[in-house]
C-alpha cells in the first residue's frame, strides 16, 4: 500500500517526534478484560491512565505517567490483579503524546497509499473495510489504542486459519490463541523471527559455553543470512499460501528428459524390527502400527475424514458408536493372534468419545501381551493432552472343538428302519 521511500519516511517521522515524550510515562499489561480494566481504573480514580491496547479478551495494555502507574500497581496488588510493568520509557497511545500531533502531521504531509493487494485489516479501526493511509491515519495509529483482538477476530471470521506474526521476537502468539479460544476456532499461530530475550547473566553464561565449545569442536556455523526462506517454508508446511515461484523458481516449461533406469533392487530384507513408516496396512478405524511386533495402533478420527461417524448423534453431538469399539478391538485381536477366529470378552465402555466440530481425535488401541487386555484411548490431536480411556476388554482365542458334526449314514438307516 506504500512504497519503500514513504515507509522509511513514516518510520523516521514517528521515531523522531515520539522521542519528545520519552521519560514522560510508561506502560503496563493487565491480565483482565477491557471492561474490567476500565472498572478498576475508575474505582482507583486514575483518570490519567488510559487503555493503550486490547490484546485479547483477557489481556490489556495501559499507558500513563510513571507515578500513576506505580500507584495503580499498588492498588492492583491489593486487589490481586495480575499487572506487569513494561521496560519502556515511552507512554504510547495515551494523552501524553498529544503535543506531537501537529509536528507529526506536518512531517507526514503528502503521504499517500494505494489499494492493498491482499486483505487488510487495521488495528486502529478494525470495523472499517476501506482505508487511505494518509497523515491522519498515522496520527490515529500513534494516539488511538491498538485493537489487536478485534482485528484478528475479523480475520478469523473471514476464514483465515494460519496466523504469521512478523517481528523480531514472538510476542503476540499467546494473545492470538486467546482470541481463537474466545471465538471457538482452531488455527495455526506461527512466529517469524524467534530471537529470545536474554539477561546479561544468561548472555555471559552462553558466551563462556560457546567459547568452550569452540575450543572443543571448532566454531559453530552461522545461521543463514536470509531468514525469509525458512519463514516461507514453515508457513507453507502449515497450510498457508506462499508464492512458490519466488522461493523455488517457476515450474519448467517442458518435462525433464527421460533417463534410462537400471532396474536393480536395493532393498534389505525386512525383519520384525522394521518400522513401517510408509508401508503396511491402515485400517479405517483401528489405524496403523509402526512395527509388526508392536501392540499399539494409532489413527486420527473425525467426522470429516469418516462422514458416516456423523450419523451417530446424541441430540446435536457426534458420539463414537459402541460398534466402533467392537470393530477396533476385534481387528486388533485378529492381527495380534494372526487368525480370524477371536473372542472379545467383558468389553466395558467407560467414557464416550465425542467429536467437536473442526477438531480431530487421535485414537490409540493397545494390547497388554501379559493379560491380553485391550484398551481404547483418545486425545485431541496436536494438543499434547493426556490420553482418555474410553473402552477396555479382554481378548482370547476361541476354545477348540471337535469340528463340524459328521453324519453316520449306517446309524441313520438303522434309526429309520426302527421308526
C-alpha positions as CSV (number, residue, x, y, z in Angstrom):
1,X,0.0,0.0,0.0
2,X,3.0,2.3,0.5
3,X,6.4,2.2,-1.3
4,X,9.7,1.8,0.5
5,X,10.6,5.6,0.4
6,X,7.4,6.5,2.1
7,X,7.7,3.7,4.6
8,X,11.1,5.0,5.6
9,X,9.7,8.5,5.9
10,X,6.9,7.4,8.2
11,X,9.3,5.4,10.4
12,X,11.7,8.3,10.7
13,X,8.9,10.8,11.5
14,X,7.3,8.7,14.1
15,X,10.5,7.8,15.8
16,X,11.8,11.4,15.8
17,X,8.6,13.0,17.2
18,X,7.9,10.2,19.7
19,X,11.3,10.8,21.2
20,X,9.8,14.1,22.6
21,X,7.7,12.1,25.0
22,X,10.4,9.9,26.3
23,X,10.5,9.6,30.1
24,X,7.1,11.2,30.4
25,X,5.4,7.9,31.2
26,X,5.5,4.2,30.7
27,X,3.2,1.2,30.1
28,X,2.0,-2.0,31.8
29,X,-0.1,-5.1,31.0
30,X,-3.0,-6.4,32.9
31,X,-4.5,-9.9,32.7
32,X,-8.0,-8.6,32.6
33,X,-10.7,-7.8,30.0
34,X,-11.0,-4.2,28.8
35,X,-14.3,-3.8,30.7
36,X,-12.7,-4.9,34.0
37,X,-9.7,-2.7,33.4
38,X,-11.9,0.4,32.9
39,X,-13.8,-0.5,36.1
40,X,-10.6,-0.9,38.0
41,X,-9.2,2.4,36.8
42,X,-12.5,4.2,37.7
43,X,-12.5,2.6,41.2
44,X,-8.9,3.6,41.8
45,X,-9.6,7.1,40.4
46,X,-6.7,7.2,37.9
47,X,-8.1,9.3,35.1
48,X,-4.6,9.9,33.6
49,X,-4.1,6.2,32.8
50,X,-5.6,5.0,29.5
51,X,-6.0,1.7,27.7
52,X,-3.3,1.6,25.1
53,X,-4.0,-1.8,23.6
54,X,-6.6,-4.5,23.8
55,X,-4.5,-7.6,23.1
56,X,-7.1,-10.3,23.7
57,X,-10.3,-10.9,25.6
58,X,-8.3,-11.3,28.8
59,X,-5.2,-9.0,28.3
60,X,-4.9,-5.2,28.1
61,X,-2.0,-2.8,28.0
62,X,-2.3,0.5,29.8
63,X,-0.3,3.7,29.4
64,X,0.2,6.8,31.5
65,X,2.5,8.8,33.8
66,X,5.1,6.7,35.7
67,X,4.0,7.9,39.2
68,X,0.3,7.0,38.4
69,X,1.3,3.6,37.1
70,X,3.3,2.9,40.3
71,X,0.3,3.9,42.4
72,X,-2.1,1.8,40.4
73,X,0.4,-1.1,40.7
74,X,-0.1,-0.9,44.5
75,X,-3.9,-0.9,44.0
76,X,-3.6,-3.9,41.7
77,X,-1.6,-5.9,44.2
78,X,-4.1,-5.1,46.9
79,X,-6.9,-6.3,44.6
80,X,-4.9,-9.3,43.5
81,X,-4.9,-8.2,39.9
82,X,-2.2,-9.6,37.6
83,X,-0.2,-6.5,36.4
84,X,3.3,-6.3,34.9
85,X,5.2,-3.1,34.1
86,X,6.9,-3.0,30.7
87,X,10.5,-1.9,30.3
88,X,9.5,1.1,28.3
89,X,10.3,4.8,28.7
90,X,7.5,5.9,26.3
91,X,3.8,6.3,27.1
92,X,2.4,5.3,23.7
93,X,-1.3,5.6,22.8
94,X,-2.3,8.0,25.5
95,X,-2.8,11.7,26.1
96,X,0.9,12.3,26.8
97,X,1.6,12.0,23.1
98,X,-0.9,14.8,22.1
99,X,1.8,17.5,21.9
100,X,3.4,15.8,19.0
101,X,0.3,15.8,16.8
102,X,1.0,19.0,14.8
103,X,4.7,18.4,14.1
104,X,4.0,14.7,13.2
105,X,1.2,15.7,10.8
106,X,3.5,18.3,9.2
107,X,6.2,15.8,8.7
108,X,3.8,13.3,7.1
109,X,2.1,15.8,4.8
110,X,1.6,14.4,1.3
111,X,2.0,10.7,2.4
112,X,-0.5,8.6,0.4
113,X,-1.2,4.9,-0.2
114,X,-2.5,2.6,-2.9
115,X,-5.2,-0.1,-2.8
116,X,-4.0,-3.2,-0.9
117,X,-3.0,-6.3,-2.8
118,X,-4.4,-8.6,-0.2
119,X,-6.9,-8.5,2.7
120,X,-6.0,-5.6,5.0
121,X,-7.5,-5.1,8.5
122,X,-6.2,-2.2,10.6
123,X,-5.7,-2.4,14.3
124,X,-6.7,1.3,14.5
125,X,-10.4,0.8,13.4
126,X,-10.9,-2.9,12.6
127,X,-14.5,-2.4,11.7
128,X,-13.7,-0.3,8.5
129,X,-13.0,-2.1,5.2
130,X,-11.6,0.7,3.1
131,X,-8.5,2.7,4.2
132,X,-6.3,5.5,3.0
133,X,-3.0,5.6,4.8
134,X,-2.5,9.4,4.9
135,X,-1.1,11.6,7.7
136,X,-4.3,11.5,9.7
137,X,-4.3,7.7,9.7
138,X,-0.7,7.6,11.0
139,X,-1.6,10.0,13.8
140,X,-4.5,7.8,14.8
141,X,-2.1,4.9,14.7
142,X,0.0,6.7,17.3
143,X,-2.7,8.0,19.5
144,X,-5.6,5.6,19.5
145,X,-5.5,2.2,21.3
146,X,-4.3,-0.8,19.4
147,X,-7.4,-3.0,18.7
148,X,-5.4,-6.2,18.1
149,X,-8.1,-8.6,19.4
150,X,-10.9,-7.2,17.2
151,X,-8.6,-7.0,14.1
152,X,-7.6,-10.7,14.5
153,X,-11.2,-11.7,15.2
154,X,-12.3,-10.1,11.9
155,X,-9.7,-12.2,10.0
156,X,-10.8,-15.3,11.8
157,X,-14.4,-14.6,10.9
158,X,-13.3,-14.3,7.3
159,X,-12.0,-17.8,7.4
160,X,-8.2,-17.3,7.8
161,X,-6.6,-20.2,9.7
162,X,-2.9,-19.5,9.5
163,X,-1.6,-16.6,11.6
164,X,2.0,-15.5,11.0
165,X,3.5,-13.0,13.4
166,X,6.0,-10.7,11.7
167,X,8.6,-9.3,14.2
168,X,12.0,-9.8,15.8
169,X,10.5,-11.7,18.8
170,X,7.3,-13.8,19.2
171,X,5.2,-11.6,21.5
172,X,1.6,-11.9,20.1
173,X,1.2,-15.7,19.9
174,X,-0.4,-16.0,23.3
175,X,-2.8,-13.2,22.6
176,X,-3.7,-14.8,19.2
177,X,-4.5,-18.1,20.9
178,X,-6.7,-16.3,23.4
179,X,-8.7,-14.7,20.6
180,X,-9.1,-18.0,18.8
181,X,-10.2,-19.7,22.0
182,X,-12.8,-17.0,22.6
183,X,-14.1,-17.4,19.0
184,X,-14.2,-21.2,19.4
185,X,-11.9,-21.6,16.4
186,X,-8.8,-23.6,15.6
187,X,-5.8,-22.0,13.7
188,X,-2.0,-22.3,13.4
189,X,0.0,-19.4,15.0
190,X,3.5,-19.2,13.6
191,X,6.3,-16.9,14.7
192,X,8.7,-15.5,12.1
193,X,11.9,-14.4,13.8
194,X,12.5,-16.1,17.2
195,X,15.1,-14.0,19.0
196,X,14.7,-14.8,22.7
197,X,15.1,-12.1,25.3
198,X,18.3,-12.7,27.3
199,X,19.5,-11.3,30.5
200,X,23.1,-10.1,30.9
201,X,23.8,-13.1,33.2
202,X,22.4,-15.5,30.6
203,X,24.4,-13.8,27.8
204,X,27.6,-14.2,29.8
205,X,27.0,-17.9,30.6
206,X,26.2,-18.6,27.0
207,X,29.3,-16.8,25.8
208,X,31.5,-18.8,28.1
209,X,29.8,-22.0,27.0
210,X,30.2,-21.0,23.3
211,X,33.9,-20.3,23.9
212,X,34.4,-23.8,25.4
213,X,32.6,-25.4,22.5
214,X,34.7,-23.5,20.0
215,X,37.9,-24.9,21.6
216,X,36.5,-28.4,21.7
217,X,34.9,-28.8,18.3
218,X,35.6,-25.6,16.4
219,X,33.3,-22.7,15.6
220,X,29.6,-23.4,15.1
221,X,28.4,-22.4,11.6
222,X,26.5,-19.1,11.5
223,X,22.7,-19.3,10.8
224,X,21.6,-18.4,7.2
225,X,21.7,-14.7,6.5
226,X,18.3,-14.6,4.8
227,X,15.5,-15.7,7.2
228,X,12.7,-15.3,4.6
229,X,13.0,-18.7,3.0
230,X,12.6,-20.7,6.3
231,X,9.6,-18.5,7.2
232,X,8.0,-19.2,3.9
233,X,8.7,-22.9,4.2
234,X,7.2,-23.0,7.7
235,X,4.1,-21.1,6.5
236,X,3.7,-23.5,3.5
237,X,4.1,-26.6,5.7
238,X,1.2,-25.4,8.0
239,X,-1.2,-24.8,5.1
240,X,-0.5,-21.1,4.3
241,X,-0.4,-19.7,0.8
242,X,3.1,-19.0,-0.5
243,X,4.2,-17.7,-3.9
244,X,6.4,-20.7,-4.7
245,X,7.8,-19.1,-7.8
246,X,9.6,-16.7,-5.7
247,X,11.3,-19.3,-3.5
248,X,11.8,-22.4,-5.6
249,X,11.5,-20.9,-9.1
250,X,8.9,-21.3,-11.8
251,X,7.8,-24.7,-13.0
252,X,9.7,-26.0,-16.0
253,X,8.2,-25.2,-19.4
254,X,8.7,-28.7,-20.5
255,X,9.1,-32.0,-18.7
256,X,12.6,-33.2,-17.7
257,X,14.3,-35.5,-20.2
258,X,13.8,-39.2,-19.8
259,X,16.9,-41.0,-18.4
260,X,17.4,-44.8,-18.5
261,X,17.0,-46.7,-15.3
262,X,18.8,-49.8,-14.1
263,X,16.1,-51.9,-12.5
264,X,18.1,-53.3,-9.7
265,X,16.5,-53.6,-6.2
266,X,18.4,-52.2,-3.3
267,X,16.0,-53.1,-0.5
268,X,17.1,-55.0,2.5
269,X,15.1,-57.9,3.8
270,X,12.5,-56.8,6.4
271,X,12.6,-58.1,10.0
272,X,10.3,-57.6,13.0
273,X,12.4,-54.6,13.9
274,X,11.5,-52.8,10.7
275,X,9.5,-49.6,11.1
276,X,6.7,-49.3,8.6
277,X,6.6,-45.6,8.3
278,X,5.5,-45.6,4.6
279,X,4.1,-49.1,4.2
280,X,1.8,-51.5,5.9
281,X,-1.9,-51.9,6.2
282,X,-4.0,-49.0,7.5
283,X,-7.5,-49.9,8.8
284,X,-10.2,-47.2,8.7
285,X,-10.9,-47.2,12.5
286,X,-8.1,-49.2,14.0
287,X,-5.4,-47.2,12.2
288,X,-1.7,-48.2,11.8
289,X,1.1,-49.7,13.8
290,X,4.7,-48.8,13.1
291,X,6.2,-52.2,13.8
292,X,4.7,-55.7,13.1
293,X,5.6,-56.8,16.6
294,X,4.1,-53.7,18.3
295,X,0.9,-54.0,20.3
296,X,-0.3,-50.4,19.6
297,X,-2.3,-49.0,16.7
298,X,-2.8,-45.3,16.1
299,X,-5.4,-43.5,14.0
300,X,-6.9,-40.0,13.6
301,X,-10.7,-39.9,13.5
302,X,-13.1,-37.1,12.8
303,X,-16.5,-36.7,11.1
304,X,-14.9,-35.0,8.0
305,X,-12.5,-37.9,7.3
306,X,-15.1,-40.5,8.1
307,X,-18.5,-38.9,7.3
308,X,-20.5,-41.9,8.5
309,X,-19.5,-41.1,12.1
310,X,-21.8,-38.1,11.9
311,X,-24.8,-40.5,11.6
312,X,-24.4,-41.4,15.3
313,X,-25.6,-38.4,17.4
314,X,-26.9,-37.8,20.8
315,X,-29.0,-34.7,20.3
316,X,-26.6,-32.5,18.3
317,X,-23.3,-34.1,19.5
318,X,-21.5,-36.6,17.4
319,X,-20.6,-39.6,19.6
320,X,-18.5,-42.6,18.5
321,X,-20.7,-45.7,18.4
322,X,-20.3,-48.7,20.6
323,X,-20.0,-50.9,17.4
324,X,-16.9,-48.9,16.6
325,X,-15.1,-50.0,19.8
326,X,-16.0,-53.7,19.0
327,X,-14.7,-53.4,15.4
328,X,-11.4,-51.9,16.6
329,X,-10.9,-54.4,19.4
330,X,-11.7,-57.4,17.2
331,X,-9.5,-56.2,14.4
332,X,-6.6,-55.7,16.8
333,X,-7.1,-59.1,18.2
334,X,-7.1,-60.7,14.8
335,X,-3.9,-59.0,13.8
336,X,-2.3,-59.9,17.1
337,X,-3.3,-63.6,17.0
338,X,-2.9,-63.8,13.2
339,X,-6.2,-65.6,12.9
340,X,-9.8,-64.7,12.1
341,X,-11.2,-66.7,15.0
342,X,-11.0,-64.5,18.1
343,X,-13.2,-63.6,21.1
344,X,-13.8,-60.3,22.8
345,X,-14.9,-60.6,26.4
346,X,-16.0,-58.2,29.1
347,X,-15.9,-55.0,27.0
348,X,-16.7,-52.0,29.1
349,X,-17.3,-48.6,27.6
350,X,-16.1,-46.2,30.3
351,X,-16.3,-42.8,28.7
352,X,-17.9,-41.6,25.4
353,X,-15.7,-40.4,22.6
354,X,-17.2,-37.1,21.5
355,X,-16.3,-35.3,18.2
356,X,-16.3,-31.5,18.3
357,X,-16.8,-29.5,15.1
358,X,-13.5,-28.8,13.4
359,X,-11.4,-30.9,15.7
360,X,-9.8,-34.3,15.2
361,X,-9.1,-37.0,17.8
362,X,-6.0,-39.2,17.9
363,X,-7.1,-42.7,18.9
364,X,-4.8,-45.4,20.3
365,X,-5.7,-49.1,20.6
366,X,-3.2,-51.1,22.7
367,X,-2.9,-54.7,23.8
368,X,-1.2,-55.8,27.0
369,X,0.6,-59.1,26.0
370,X,0.7,-60.4,29.5
371,X,-3.0,-60.4,30.4
372,X,-4.4,-59.7,26.8
373,X,-6.3,-56.6,27.9
374,X,-7.3,-54.3,25.1
375,X,-7.7,-50.5,25.8
376,X,-9.0,-47.8,23.5
377,X,-7.9,-44.3,24.3
378,X,-8.1,-40.9,22.7
379,X,-6.8,-37.3,23.0
380,X,-7.3,-34.1,21.0
381,X,-4.9,-34.1,18.0
382,X,-1.9,-31.7,18.1
383,X,-2.6,-30.5,21.6
384,X,-0.2,-32.7,23.6
385,X,-3.0,-33.6,26.0
386,X,-3.4,-36.6,28.3
387,X,-4.9,-39.8,27.0
388,X,-8.5,-40.5,28.0
389,X,-9.6,-44.2,28.4
390,X,-12.9,-45.0,26.6
391,X,-13.2,-48.8,26.5
392,X,-11.5,-51.8,28.0
393,X,-11.9,-55.5,27.4
394,X,-10.0,-58.8,27.1
395,X,-9.3,-60.9,24.0
396,X,-8.8,-64.6,23.6
397,X,-8.7,-67.4,21.1
398,X,-12.0,-69.3,20.9
399,X,-12.0,-72.8,22.6
400,X,-11.2,-75.7,20.2
401,X,-14.0,-78.1,19.4
402,X,-14.2,-81.4,17.6
403,X,-15.0,-79.7,14.4
404,X,-18.3,-79.8,12.5
405,X,-20.6,-82.8,13.2
406,X,-20.4,-85.7,10.7
407,X,-23.4,-87.8,9.6
408,X,-23.2,-91.5,10.4
409,X,-25.1,-93.0,7.4
410,X,-25.4,-96.5,8.9
411,X,-26.8,-95.2,12.2
412,X,-29.2,-93.1,10.3
413,X,-30.5,-96.1,8.3
414,X,-31.0,-98.1,11.5
415,X,-32.9,-95.3,13.1
416,X,-35.1,-95.0,10.0
417,X,-35.9,-98.8,9.9
418,X,-36.8,-98.8,13.6
419,X,-39.2,-96.0,13.1
